[in-house]
């Protein structure tokens, strides 16, 4: 990706990634986790701030650390790393709110030319998966390496 990103740490399975957002709100731990779904080769991408108290990802918190592009570029870089290790995997992603889903759609739309070189990308609209089209609203996204 052409945007700056944060360095992250991961483990051998490349299912769990962590990095820190750095900005006016301080240093905020972010986590990306890929987990198997009940569909073969489909993994859910979970992302958010790390909730130390409950030891889980909080995908509802709005950090406002003025680094959203860098954070999204970092998450996108984990998709590349994950699918390098698991080239047959489908990555499913949906925002925890309509606003977040819209943010993901905008990120995909702004980079679809570059992303399409390596990935097939689909959007879920009216309970039907279709090839991702710029300008369309979607409820969720699915991507796989070409």
N, C-alpha and C positions, 0 to 999 in steps of 0.2 A: 504494500500500500504506500501511497505517496505522502501520507501524513506522519508526523512524529508519533511515537508511541512510547509507553512505559516499558521498561524491562520487567519481566515476570519470572516467577519461579514455578516449577511444575515437578511432577514425579514421573517415574519411568513409564507408567501407563498413559500419560498425557490426558488424564480425565479431569484433573484438578489444577487450576492455575491461580496464583495470587500475585497482586501487584498493589502499588500504592499510588493513589491520586494525590497530587501535591498542588495546593493552591491556597486561596484566602481562608478556607475553612480548616487548613492544616493538612496533615498527612492522614489520608483515609484509606484503610485496607479494603480492596475490592477482590472479589472472587468470581471466577468463571468455573462452572462445573458441568461436565458432560455425563449424562446418565442414560442407561438403556431404557427404552420404553417397551411396551408390550408388542411392538411391531419389530420384526427382524431388521437389523441394521439401521434402525432409527434411534437417534440419540437426542435427548432434550438438552438444550443449552440453557443453563440457569446462570444468571449474572446479577450481582448487586453488591452492596456494602456488606462487610462481614460483621455480624452481630455477635460480639464476644460473649455477652451475657447468656445468650441462648445457643451459642455454637452453631449458627446457621446463616445462610445467605438471606439478607433482607432486601428483597427486590422492590420494595415500596418507598424506601427512603430517597429523598431528593437531596443530593449533596451540595449542589451549586458551588462547585469548586473551580468554576470557570475554565474547565479543561475537557468539556464533553467530547470534542473531536478527538483529542488524544486518547481519552478513555475508550471511545468506540473503535478507534484504530487498533488499540491494544486488544480489545475483545476480538476484532476481526483477525488479528494476527494469531490468536489462539485457534481460530477455525482452520486457518492454514496449517498450523502445527498438528492439530488433531487429525485432520483429513490426510495429512502426509503419512501418519502412522496407520490410519484406518481409511484407506481410499474408497472402500465400498460403503462407508457410513453415510447416512442421510442425517443432516443436522436440522432439527426442528427448533424454531425460535418464535416466541410471541412475547409481547410486552405485558407487564403486569397491569397496565392500564391502557386506555385508548391513546393517551398522549405518548406513552413509551413506544407503543406499536407504531405510531405515526413517526416518531423519531427514528426508529429502525428502518421504516420504509424510506424516509428521506435519505438516510445514510446509504441504503442500497441503491436508490435511484441516482444519487450523486456520483456513485462509483460503479454503476452497472457495467459500463464498457470494460473497465479493468477486471471486475469480478467475473464477468462472462468468459474471459479468456480461460479461466481455470474451473469454473463452476457452472452447473445447471442450477437455476434459481426459480422457485415457484412461489406463488402467493395463494393463500386460501381466501376465496371470496364466495359468499353464499354457499358455504359447505362444499365447494368444488376447488380442487387444486388446478391452477393454470400457470402458464409461463409468466414470470414476473414481467409486468409492463409498467414503465414509468407513467405516473399520473393516476394510477389505479389505487384505490384503498384496499387493504388486505387485513385479515384478522390474524394471520400467522404466516410464517415463511419456512421454506424447506430448501436446503441446498445440498448438493453432492458434487464431488469432483468429477470432472469429465474424464 
